[in-house]
Amino acid sequence: MKRKKRHWLWNTVIVLTVLICLAAFLLHSKNWTRQETDRVYLISGFYYTEIMYSEIEKVSMAPKIPEMERVSGFSAWAFEKGIFRDTLQGLEGIRVYVDDLTQPKISLERKEAPMVFVNFKDSLKTRKLYDLFLAKVDENEPD
């Protein structure tokens, strides 16, 4: 029996689809930060948050993120990324950039902006960012 050959177009579509899915996974597999004098940028794939140091009201370490409803984003293995809604407190637009759910997360409460939860796979990098936020909050506190 003669095998029917697949058209080159479908082969191309399959290869492109696999490459796009792989690229999306790689973009979201790690949190990136970019620090400037008055702000820090958190980037993870399609998700992006600009945190002005002057907007930070409270910084703390949370052992786990609260139960929330996902608006957009994904969870895979120990990753949790996206925009969430806290249905108990009625908070919308909470940003979550968690690379490892088993490790403590930085919890940021900001003035007139949604909360942010962030951590990295490397706990030392998480601690360094936490210390930076604490130092910036102490600088901005009125005497």
Order of alpha helices (4+ residues) and beta strands (2+ residues): alpha-beta-beta-beta-beta-beta-beta-beta-beta-beta-alpha
